[in-house]
Amino acid sequence: MVAGQGSTIVAMQSPEPDARSTLDLPPGPWTTVLDCLAARFPRIDRETWRARMRRGRVLDAEGRALAEDAAHSAGLRVHYFREVEHEPPIPFEAEVLHVDRHLVVVDKPHFLPVVPAGRFVRETLLARLTRRLGNADLVPLHRIDRETAGLVLFSASRDSRAAYQALFRERRIRKQYEALAPALPGLAFPCERRSRLMPGEPFFRMCEEPGTANAHTRIDVLAREDDVWRYALEPVSGRKHQLRVHMAALGAPIAGDRLYPELGVHADDDFDAPLALLARRLAFVDPLDGRPRSFESRRRLTSR
């Protein structure tokens, strides 16, 4: 750990693990970690970073708090604890469906982020679950959008984490979603959508571009309910906003979607009109003991 070379280590003041983010410091002209952080995150002023360091909110890779004069070194791993002054409350609770030594399965409500991001730190699934179960080693094995409800699988142990992460990386886990969207009577089902998804404008949206496909979704119809159909969606790949973009591209944007096909006017969350997308099922062969395992959400999508 390079921080020991001419820098000062102060006592850690036990910041909460649920808001932690990690940064490997990039190369640059900075003398101290503080200089680098202030340049890397210009929206956070230098005095705010200095105050966080004084309170033990910036740590080295071993969990020791870094002082203001800690030396910068490219590649140095730094953990910092995000703080949001006015964090909007999320008035919905997740349901824990399964807990064992290695895995935790949670049924997430709409509007609750999985991990800290943007204006949310404590009002996240990871933060709530860490406090509820008292397990600081919890790590989500995958993520679903804040607007999406349904199943999220967490690793509960560092010892077995890599084995479960491989399920997602090697596509050995079956993920099934359900969505409400406009009818597509002119399309034969089941069908598949393959396209190339790339970051769009603004930066938080995705778009389809010409080129080799990197996103693949299987689509079927579960029920035809007048002008709104209930669809079964199975993402073969796992690109950001994949299901939302693919359904919109077919001419059936998911009900309640304020990003696709067009970006809606920014407004506060409408808790009465959530995105009608649910992570319904997860199924896989357990890499530790070889037994088949499956989990299903208890939530239900309802049209307004």
Contacts in CASP RR format, 6 or more apart in sequence:
PFRMAT RR
TARGET T0000
AUTHOR 0000-0000-0000
METHOD contacts of the structure
MODEL  1
MVAGQGSTIVAMQSPEPDARSTLDLPPGPWTTVLDCLAARFPRIDRETWR
ARMRRGRVLDAEGRALAEDAAHSAGLRVHYFREVEHEPPIPFEAEVLHVD
RHLVVVDKPHFLPVVPAGRFVRETLLARLTRRLGNADLVPLHRIDRETAG
LVLFSASRDSRAAYQALFRERRIRKQYEALAPALPGLAFPCERRSRLMPG
EPFFRMCEEPGTANAHTRIDVLAREDDVWRYALEPVSGRKHQLRVHMAAL
GAPIAGDRLYPELGVHADDDFDAPLALLARRLAFVDPLDGRPRSFESRRR
LTSR
1 60 0 8 1.000
1 61 0 8 1.000
1 62 0 8 1.000
1 76 0 8 1.000
2 71 0 8 1.000
2 73 0 8 1.000
2 76 0 8 1.000
3 9 0 8 1.000
3 33 0 8 1.000
3 60 0 8 1.000
3 64 0 8 1.000
3 66 0 8 1.000
3 70 0 8 1.000
3 71 0 8 1.000
3 73 0 8 1.000
3 76 0 8 1.000
4 70 0 8 1.000
4 71 0 8 1.000
5 71 0 8 1.000
5 73 0 8 1.000
6 71 0 8 1.000
7 32 0 8 1.000
7 33 0 8 1.000
7 66 0 8 1.000
7 67 0 8 1.000
7 69 0 8 1.000
7 70 0 8 1.000
7 71 0 8 1.000
8 67 0 8 1.000
8 68 0 8 1.000
8 69 0 8 1.000
8 70 0 8 1.000
9 60 0 8 1.000
9 64 0 8 1.000
9 65 0 8 1.000
9 66 0 8 1.000
9 67 0 8 1.000
9 70 0 8 1.000
10 56 0 8 1.000
10 65 0 8 1.000
10 66 0 8 1.000
10 67 0 8 1.000
11 65 0 8 1.000
12 56 0 8 1.000
12 59 0 8 1.000
12 63 0 8 1.000
12 64 0 8 1.000
12 65 0 8 1.000
13 55 0 8 1.000
13 56 0 8 1.000
13 57 0 8 1.000
13 65 0 8 1.000
15 55 0 8 1.000
15 56 0 8 1.000
15 57 0 8 1.000
15 59 0 8 1.000
15 81 0 8 1.000
16 81 0 8 1.000
16 122 0 8 1.000
16 127 0 8 1.000
17 130 0 8 1.000
17 136 0 8 1.000
18 116 0 8 1.000
18 121 0 8 1.000
18 122 0 8 1.000
18 124 0 8 1.000
18 126 0 8 1.000
18 127 0 8 1.000
18 128 0 8 1.000
18 130 0 8 1.000
18 131 0 8 1.000
19 81 0 8 1.000
19 82 0 8 1.000
19 83 0 8 1.000
19 116 0 8 1.000
19 121 0 8 1.000
19 122 0 8 1.000
19 127 0 8 1.000
20 79 0 8 1.000
20 80 0 8 1.000
20 81 0 8 1.000
20 82 0 8 1.000
20 116 0 8 1.000
21 79 0 8 1.000
21 80 0 8 1.000
21 81 0 8 1.000
21 82 0 8 1.000
21 116 0 8 1.000
22 77 0 8 1.000
22 78 0 8 1.000
22 79 0 8 1.000
22 80 0 8 1.000
23 37 0 8 1.000
23 40 0 8 1.000
23 77 0 8 1.000
23 78 0 8 1.000
23 80 0 8 1.000
24 75 0 8 1.000
24 76 0 8 1.000
24 77 0 8 1.000
24 78 0 8 1.000
25 33 0 8 1.000
25 36 0 8 1.000
25 72 0 8 1.000
25 73 0 8 1.000
25 74 0 8 1.000
25 75 0 8 1.000
25 76 0 8 1.000
25 77 0 8 1.000
25 78 0 8 1.000
26 36 0 8 1.000
26 40 0 8 1.000
26 74 0 8 1.000
26 75 0 8 1.000
27 74 0 8 1.000
27 75 0 8 1.000
28 36 0 8 1.000
28 72 0 8 1.000
28 74 0 8 1.000
30 36 0 8 1.000
30 39 0 8 1.000
30 72 0 8 1.000
31 71 0 8 1.000
31 72 0 8 1.000
32 68 0 8 1.000
32 69 0 8 1.000
32 70 0 8 1.000
32 71 0 8 1.000
32 72 0 8 1.000
33 58 0 8 1.000
33 66 0 8 1.000
33 70 0 8 1.000
33 71 0 8 1.000
33 72 0 8 1.000
33 76 0 8 1.000
33 78 0 8 1.000
34 46 0 8 1.000
34 49 0 8 1.000
34 50 0 8 1.000
34 53 0 8 1.000
34 68 0 8 1.000
34 69 0 8 1.000
34 70 0 8 1.000
35 72 0 8 1.000
36 72 0 8 1.000
37 44 0 8 1.000
37 49 0 8 1.000
37 58 0 8 1.000
37 78 0 8 1.000
37 80 0 8 1.000
38 44 0 8 1.000
38 45 0 8 1.000
38 46 0 8 1.000
38 49 0 8 1.000
41 49 0 8 1.000
49 58 0 8 1.000
50 68 0 8 1.000
52 58 0 8 1.000
52 80 0 8 1.000
52 81 0 8 1.000
52 83 0 8 1.000
53 65 0 8 1.000
53 66 0 8 1.000
53 67 0 8 1.000
53 68 0 8 1.000
53 70 0 8 1.000
54 68 0 8 1.000
56 65 0 8 1.000
56 66 0 8 1.000
57 65 0 8 1.000
57 80 0 8 1.000
57 81 0 8 1.000
57 83 0 8 1.000
58 65 0 8 1.000
58 66 0 8 1.000
58 78 0 8 1.000
58 79 0 8 1.000
58 80 0 8 1.000
58 81 0 8 1.000
59 65 0 8 1.000
59 66 0 8 1.000
59 78 0 8 1.000
59 79 0 8 1.000
59 80 0 8 1.000
60 66 0 8 1.000
60 70 0 8 1.000
60 76 0 8 1.000
60 77 0 8 1.000
60 78 0 8 1.000
60 79 0 8 1.000
61 76 0 8 1.000
61 77 0 8 1.000
61 78 0 8 1.000
61 79 0 8 1.000
63 79 0 8 1.000
66 78 0 8 1.000
82 116 0 8 1.000
82 121 0 8 1.000
83 121 0 8 1.000
84 118 0 8 1.000
84 119 0 8 1.000
84 120 0 8 1.000
84 121 0 8 1.000
84 122 0 8 1.000
86 119 0 8 1.000
87 119 0 8 1.000
87 120 0 8 1.000
87 121 0 8 1.000
87 122 0 8 1.000
87 123 0 8 1.000
88 119 0 8 1.000
88 120 0 8 1.000
88 123 0 8 1.000
88 268 0 8 1.000
88 269 0 8 1.000
89 123 0 8 1.000
90 109 0 8 1.000
90 111 0 8 1.000
90 112 0 8 1.000
90 120 0 8 1.000
90 123 0 8 1.000
91 271 0 8 1.000
92 109 0 8 1.000
92 110 0 8 1.000
92 111 0 8 1.000
92 112 0 8 1.000
92 271 0 8 1.000
93 109 0 8 1.000
93 128 0 8 1.000
94 106 0 8 1.000
94 107 0 8 1.000
94 108 0 8 1.000
94 109 0 8 1.000
94 112 0 8 1.000
94 125 0 8 1.000
94 128 0 8 1.000
94 129 0 8 1.000
95 106 0 8 1.000
95 107 0 8 1.000
95 298 0 8 1.000
96 104 0 8 1.000
96 105 0 8 1.000
96 106 0 8 1.000
96 107 0 8 1.000
96 129 0 8 1.000
96 132 0 8 1.000
96 133 0 8 1.000
97 105 0 8 1.000
97 106 0 8 1.000
97 107 0 8 1.000
97 151 0 8 1.000
97 295 0 8 1.000
97 298 0 8 1.000
98 104 0 8 1.000
98 105 0 8 1.000
98 295 0 8 1.000
99 105 0 8 1.000
99 133 0 8 1.000
99 156 0 8 1.000
100 156 0 8 1.000
101 156 0 8 1.000
101 157 0 8 1.000
102 155 0 8 1.000
102 156 0 8 1.000
102 157 0 8 1.000
102 159 0 8 1.000
102 160 0 8 1.000
102 164 0 8 1.000
102 288 0 8 1.000
103 153 0 8 1.000
103 154 0 8 1.000
103 155 0 8 1.000
103 156 0 8 1.000
103 164 0 8 1.000
104 129 0 8 1.000
104 133 0 8 1.000
104 135 0 8 1.000
104 138 0 8 1.000
104 153 0 8 1.000
104 154 0 8 1.000
104 156 0 8 1.000
105 151 0 8 1.000
105 152 0 8 1.000
105 153 0 8 1.000
105 154 0 8 1.000
105 282 0 8 1.000
105 295 0 8 1.000
106 125 0 8 1.000
106 129 0 8 1.000
106 151 0 8 1.000
106 152 0 8 1.000
106 154 0 8 1.000
107 149 0 8 1.000
107 150 0 8 1.000
107 151 0 8 1.000
107 297 0 8 1.000
107 298 0 8 1.000
107 299 0 8 1.000
108 114 0 8 1.000
108 125 0 8 1.000
108 144 0 8 1.000
108 148 0 8 1.000
108 149 0 8 1.000
108 150 0 8 1.000
108 151 0 8 1.000
108 152 0 8 1.000
108 279 0 8 1.000
109 149 0 8 1.000
109 299 0 8 1.000
110 147 0 8 1.000
110 148 0 8 1.000
110 149 0 8 1.000
110 271 0 8 1.000
110 274 0 8 1.000
110 275 0 8 1.000
111 146 0 8 1.000
111 147 0 8 1.000
111 269 0 8 1.000
111 271 0 8 1.000
111 274 0 8 1.000
112 123 0 8 1.000
112 124 0 8 1.000
112 125 0 8 1.000
112 128 0 8 1.000
112 146 0 8 1.000
113 120 0 8 1.000
113 123 0 8 1.000
113 124 0 8 1.000
113 125 0 8 1.000
113 146 0 8 1.000
114 124 0 8 1.000
114 125 0 8 1.000
114 126 0 8 1.000
114 140 0 8 1.000
114 143 0 8 1.000
114 144 0 8 1.000
114 146 0 8 1.000
114 152 0 8 1.000
115 124 0 8 1.000
115 125 0 8 1.000
115 126 0 8 1.000
115 140 0 8 1.000
115 143 0 8 1.000
116 124 0 8 1.000
116 126 0 8 1.000
116 127 0 8 1.000
117 124 0 8 1.000
117 146 0 8 1.000
120 146 0 8 1.000
121 127 0 8 1.000
122 128 0 8 1.000
125 140 0 8 1.000
125 152 0 8 1.000
126 138 0 8 1.000
126 140 0 8 1.000
126 154 0 8 1.000
129 135 0 8 1.000
129 138 0 8 1.000
129 154 0 8 1.000
130 136 0 8 1.000
130 138 0 8 1.000
133 156 0 8 1.000
135 156 0 8 1.000
137 155 0 8 1.000
137 156 0 8 1.000
137 157 0 8 1.000
137 158 0 8 1.000
138 154 0 8 1.000
138 155 0 8 1.000
138 156 0 8 1.000
139 154 0 8 1.000
139 155 0 8 1.000
139 161 0 8 1.000
140 152 0 8 1.000
140 153 0 8 1.000
140 154 0 8 1.000
140 155 0 8 1.000
141 153 0 8 1.000
141 154 0 8 1.000
141 155 0 8 1.000
141 161 0 8 1.000
141 164 0 8 1.000
141 165 0 8 1.000
141 167 0 8 1.000
141 168 0 8 1.000
142 152 0 8 1.000
142 153 0 8 1.000
142 168 0 8 1.000
142 175 0 8 1.000
143 152 0 8 1.000
144 150 0 8 1.000
144 152 0 8 1.000
144 279 0 8 1.000
145 241 0 8 1.000
145 244 0 8 1.000
145 275 0 8 1.000
145 277 0 8 1.000
147 257 0 8 1.000
147 274 0 8 1.000
147 275 0 8 1.000
147 277 0 8 1.000
148 275 0 8 1.000
148 277 0 8 1.000
148 278 0 8 1.000
148 279 0 8 1.000
149 274 0 8 1.000
149 277 0 8 1.000
149 278 0 8 1.000
149 279 0 8 1.000
149 297 0 8 1.000
149 299 0 8 1.000
150 278 0 8 1.000
150 279 0 8 1.000
150 280 0 8 1.000
150 297 0 8 1.000
150 299 0 8 1.000
151 279 0 8 1.000
151 280 0 8 1.000
151 281 0 8 1.000
151 282 0 8 1.000
151 295 0 8 1.000
151 296 0 8 1.000
151 297 0 8 1.000
152 279 0 8 1.000
153 164 0 8 1.000
153 282 0 8 1.000
153 295 0 8 1.000
155 161 0 8 1.000
155 164 0 8 1.000
155 165 0 8 1.000
160 288 0 8 1.000
163 287 0 8 1.000
163 288 0 8 1.000
164 287 0 8 1.000
166 172 0 8 1.000
166 287 0 8 1.000
167 173 0 8 1.000
167 284 0 8 1.000
167 287 0 8 1.000
171 236 0 8 1.000
171 237 0 8 1.000
172 284 0 8 1.000
172 285 0 8 1.000
173 282 0 8 1.000
173 283 0 8 1.000
173 284 0 8 1.000
174 234 0 8 1.000
174 281 0 8 1.000
174 282 0 8 1.000
174 283 0 8 1.000
174 284 0 8 1.000
175 234 0 8 1.000
175 235 0 8 1.000
175 279 0 8 1.000
175 281 0 8 1.000
175 282 0 8 1.000
176 232 0 8 1.000
176 233 0 8 1.000
176 234 0 8 1.000
176 280 0 8 1.000
176 281 0 8 1.000
176 282 0 8 1.000
176 283 0 8 1.000
177 232 0 8 1.000
177 233 0 8 1.000
177 234 0 8 1.000
177 235 0 8 1.000
177 243 0 8 1.000
177 277 0 8 1.000
177 278 0 8 1.000
177 279 0 8 1.000
177 280 0 8 1.000
178 222 0 8 1.000
178 230 0 8 1.000
178 231 0 8 1.000
178 232 0 8 1.000
178 233 0 8 1.000
178 277 0 8 1.000
178 278 0 8 1.000
178 280 0 8 1.000
178 301 0 8 1.000
179 230 0 8 1.000
179 231 0 8 1.000
179 233 0 8 1.000
179 243 0 8 1.000
179 247 0 8 1.000
179 254 0 8 1.000
179 255 0 8 1.000
179 276 0 8 1.000
179 277 0 8 1.000
179 278 0 8 1.000
179 301 0 8 1.000
180 228 0 8 1.000
180 229 0 8 1.000
180 230 0 8 1.000
180 231 0 8 1.000
180 254 0 8 1.000
180 255 0 8 1.000
180 276 0 8 1.000
180 301 0 8 1.000
180 303 0 8 1.000
181 228 0 8 1.000
181 229 0 8 1.000
181 231 0 8 1.000
181 247 0 8 1.000
181 252 0 8 1.000
181 253 0 8 1.000
181 254 0 8 1.000
181 255 0 8 1.000
181 276 0 8 1.000
182 227 0 8 1.000
182 228 0 8 1.000
182 229 0 8 1.000
182 251 0 8 1.000
182 252 0 8 1.000
182 253 0 8 1.000
183 224 0 8 1.000
183 226 0 8 1.000
183 227 0 8 1.000
183 228 0 8 1.000
183 229 0 8 1.000
183 252 0 8 1.000
184 229 0 8 1.000
184 250 0 8 1.000
184 251 0 8 1.000
184 252 0 8 1.000
187 250 0 8 1.000
189 219 0 8 1.000
189 220 0 8 1.000
189 221 0 8 1.000
190 218 0 8 1.000
190 219 0 8 1.000
190 220 0 8 1.000
191 218 0 8 1.000
191 219 0 8 1.000
191 220 0 8 1.000
192 216 0 8 1.000
192 217 0 8 1.000
192 218 0 8 1.000
192 219 0 8 1.000
193 215 0 8 1.000
193 216 0 8 1.000
193 217 0 8 1.000
193 219 0 8 1.000
193 246 0 8 1.000
193 249 0 8 1.000
193 250 0 8 1.000
194 213 0 8 1.000
194 215 0 8 1.000
194 216 0 8 1.000
194 217 0 8 1.000
195 208 0 8 1.000
195 213 0 8 1.000
195 215 0 8 1.000
195 245 0 8 1.000
195 246 0 8 1.000
195 249 0 8 1.000
196 208 0 8 1.000
196 209 0 8 1.000
196 210 0 8 1.000
196 211 0 8 1.000
196 212 0 8 1.000
196 213 0 8 1.000
196 214 0 8 1.000
196 215 0 8 1.000
197 206 0 8 1.000
197 207 0 8 1.000
197 208 0 8 1.000
197 209 0 8 1.000
197 214 0 8 1.000
197 215 0 8 1.000
197 239 0 8 1.000
197 240 0 8 1.000
197 241 0 8 1.000
197 242 0 8 1.000
197 245 0 8 1.000
198 206 0 8 1.000
198 207 0 8 1.000
198 208 0 8 1.000
198 209 0 8 1.000
199 205 0 8 1.000
199 206 0 8 1.000
199 207 0 8 1.000
200 206 0 8 1.000
200 207 0 8 1.000
201 207 0 8 1.000
202 263 0 8 1.000
204 259 0 8 1.000
205 241 0 8 1.000
205 259 0 8 1.000
205 260 0 8 1.000
205 263 0 8 1.000
206 239 0 8 1.000
206 240 0 8 1.000
206 241 0 8 1.000
206 242 0 8 1.000
206 245 0 8 1.000
207 245 0 8 1.000
208 245 0 8 1.000
208 249 0 8 1.000
214 237 0 8 1.000
214 239 0 8 1.000
215 235 0 8 1.000
215 237 0 8 1.000
215 238 0 8 1.000
215 239 0 8 1.000
215 242 0 8 1.000
215 245 0 8 1.000
215 246 0 8 1.000
216 235 0 8 1.000
216 236 0 8 1.000
216 237 0 8 1.000
217 233 0 8 1.000
217 234 0 8 1.000
217 235 0 8 1.000
217 236 0 8 1.000
217 237 0 8 1.000
217 242 0 8 1.000
217 243 0 8 1.000
217 246 0 8 1.000
218 233 0 8 1.000
218 234 0 8 1.000
218 236 0 8 1.000
219 231 0 8 1.000
219 232 0 8 1.000
219 233 0 8 1.000
219 234 0 8 1.000
219 246 0 8 1.000
219 247 0 8 1.000
219 250 0 8 1.000
220 231 0 8 1.000
220 232 0 8 1.000
221 229 0 8 1.000
221 230 0 8 1.000
221 231 0 8 1.000
221 232 0 8 1.000
222 229 0 8 1.000
222 230 0 8 1.000
222 231 0 8 1.000
222 232 0 8 1.000
223 229 0 8 1.000
223 230 0 8 1.000
224 230 0 8 1.000
225 303 0 8 1.000
228 255 0 8 1.000
228 303 0 8 1.000
229 252 0 8 1.000
230 301 0 8 1.000
231 247 0 8 1.000
231 252 0 8 1.000
232 280 0 8 1.000
233 243 0 8 1.000
233 246 0 8 1.000
233 247 0 8 1.000
235 242 0 8 1.000
235 243 0 8 1.000
241 259 0 8 1.000
241 260 0 8 1.000
243 254 0 8 1.000
243 277 0 8 1.000
244 253 0 8 1.000
244 254 0 8 1.000
244 257 0 8 1.000
244 259 0 8 1.000
244 260 0 8 1.000
244 275 0 8 1.000
244 277 0 8 1.000
245 260 0 8 1.000
247 253 0 8 1.000
247 254 0 8 1.000
247 260 0 8 1.000
248 254 0 8 1.000
248 257 0 8 1.000
248 260 0 8 1.000
248 261 0 8 1.000
249 261 0 8 1.000
251 261 0 8 1.000
253 260 0 8 1.000
253 261 0 8 1.000
254 260 0 8 1.000
254 275 0 8 1.000
254 276 0 8 1.000
254 277 0 8 1.000
255 275 0 8 1.000
255 276 0 8 1.000
255 303 0 8 1.000
256 273 0 8 1.000
256 274 0 8 1.000
256 275 0 8 1.000
256 276 0 8 1.000
257 275 0 8 1.000
258 264 0 8 1.000
258 275 0 8 1.000
272 304 0 8 1.000
273 304 0 8 1.000
276 301 0 8 1.000
276 303 0 8 1.000
277 301 0 8 1.000
278 297 0 8 1.000
278 299 0 8 1.000
278 300 0 8 1.000
278 301 0 8 1.000
279 297 0 8 1.000
280 296 0 8 1.000
280 297 0 8 1.000
281 294 0 8 1.000
281 295 0 8 1.000
281 296 0 8 1.000
281 297 0 8 1.000
282 294 0 8 1.000
282 295 0 8 1.000
283 292 0 8 1.000
283 293 0 8 1.000
283 294 0 8 1.000
283 295 0 8 1.000
284 292 0 8 1.000
284 293 0 8 1.000
284 294 0 8 1.000
285 291 0 8 1.000
285 292 0 8 1.000
285 293 0 8 1.000
286 292 0 8 1.000
286 293 0 8 1.000
END
